[in-house]
């Protein structure tokens, strides 16, 4: 079998155009390779392209490559836009020299291209960014050497002071613009993270994310459940399904995430619990492919789970395995099992038992399912912690609770500014009051 090599590639530019660097962090079995370089006068897009080119050239041609880049310009350019560019003979394409070189470098290779959010704490991406900046630093150091010993010479023209033109580092340079739509493909406005969770999911067809139907403002909570290949993450059991539902201000917003995952091992006897077979999971994404999207969706929220230590131990393990922080480090956790034991000591407190105790509408649970169990747990949690709380009549009517007698009224202590009239305004007011009295024969209501 051909070996699989993972590459994280990134570019950096201090001014656009300006001094730039590129870096590639390459994971080959147990070996890590770090390569970098730079140019005295370049753009961010050229450095992103160069990082991909040099990283690929470093690897054996027969190897399977998995490339992660935080540049949609590179990822969509090489996988989508390039076909249209070739048909139009590269007309009006910026950086055609590098695009042609990247195309030639990829020829005959088995490459999987992936986008990753930049500067989001992912270890591989952060390492590539460090290498890109190292390449820029090394280039800057060479420029300070005597001219006869320089491998890279300063351009004849004077470098623009980027602090004057781009003091916030927003890369407004003319060459750092996404290519025109030459292949009738949609073009992203920039290289930042997609605007909505739905757009994120579109780049991962196996991830199902629904958008919120109720607008709420406040801390986000996620009722979450997982299905796994077994009970013991320490022994190599893996997650095969994740389901989470968003709740804000004790209202389900309608937003949710649901993913089936290829565990890269047989599900074994656990199929009797969840009914998810090896055959069903064959074409599902591996955890590394969906980790960043799931992490971004849940990041900063509060996780509500039944026997939460089970789910969190598995999730922490899976996120650490792909180089991300543990979920428990970036999210709060509420364990509804511990909550139920405290509220109902000495009684059965399984999810099924709580459904019966709180008279939650019955659902078919022949097999456990992550999203189904999350939906059931949301009903249980709200019932166990006091029921649905309404804050205003609009929300009340939206949830068909017009007859509810438990409405919590919220009072706001707001100090409004007092704007006093000027002397001219006071004089004008007094004159108006006098005119009113003369005309109507009685004092004005506003008379002092």
C-alpha positions, 0 to 999 in steps of 0.5 A: 500500500502507498503511504499516506502523508499529511501536509499543513501549508501556509503563507504569510506576508508583511504588507501586501505586497511586501516581505513574505514567507511560506511554510509546510509542516509534513507528517510522514508516519512518525517523522515530521518535516519542516520546510520554509522559505520566503521572498523579499517582495511578494503577496499573500496569495503567492506565498500560499501557492508556493507553500503548497507547491514546495510541500507537494514537491517534497513528498514522494510521487507515489504517496497519498497526500492529505493537504490542509490549507487555510486559503480558500483561494488555493483550495478552490482554485486547484479543485474547481476554478482551474478547469475554467482557467485552462479552457480560457487559456489562463486569460486574466488569471493572476499568478498564472506562473504559480498556478501552472506550476501547482497544476504540473506538480499535482499531475499524476498524484493522489491528493485530497485537498481540505480547508481549515480555519486559520488561527483557530488553535489547530496545531498543524495549521499553527505550525505551518503559520510559524514556519511561514513566518520563519521563512519571512524572518530568514529572508529579512535576515538575508536582505540585511547581509552585504549585497555580494553575499545575498541569495535574495536581492532587494528589489530596485524599487522602494518597498511601500510602507505597509503601515501607511497603507494597511495599518491594521494588517487587513491585506488590502493589496491589489493582488490579494483578491480572489480570482474573477469567476472565469468558470461560472463557479461561485467566488468567495469574497475573501479567505476567511471562515464561511459566514454561516454554519450551513456554508461550513457544512456545504464543504463537508456534505456528510455533516448536517447542520440546520440553521436557527429558526428562532433568533435568541441572544445569550450564552449558547448551550448544546444538548449533546449525545454520541454513539461509539464502538464501545465503552472504553476510549482508553482501549481504542473505541471511537465515536461513530455518531454525534448529535447536538441541539442548540439552546439559548435562554432555555429555548431550542433555536432550531439549530443542530449538528448531526454527523456519522463518522467512520471509526476506522475499526469494526463497530463490533457488538455495539451495533446491537445498541445503536444499529449502525453497521460497518457497511453504513459507515464505510463511506462516512468521513473520518474524525479528522475530516470533520473535527474542525467543523464540529469544534467550531460549532460547539466552541465556547458553548455549554455542553448538556449530556446524560452521563457527560463524562462518557461523551466528553472523554470520547470527544476530548480524546478524538479532538486531541488525536487530530491536534485540537484542544480538548472540548472540555477546555473550551466548553462548560459541562452539565451532567444531567445524570448527576443532576437527576441523581441529586434530584431523585436519589435512590431511583432509576435515572436512566434517560428512559426512566426520566422520560417516564417520570416526567411524562415526556412524549414517547419516541421509538427508541428501538435503537439509540441514535445521537440526535434522537437522544439529544432531542429527548434529553432536551425535553427531559432537561427542561422538565427536570430544571423547571420547565420552559421559561418565557421572557416575553409574550412574543416568545410565549405565543411562538411556543404555543404557551398562551395559557401558561401561568408561569411567566417570569418578568424581567425588570431592567434598571436603565439610567437615561441621560438628562439633556437640559435646554439651553438659555435660548431654548428656555427663552423661546419656550417662555415666549411661546407660552405667553403667545398661547395665553394671549391667543386663547385667554387661558394659561398653557398647560406647560406654563410654570 
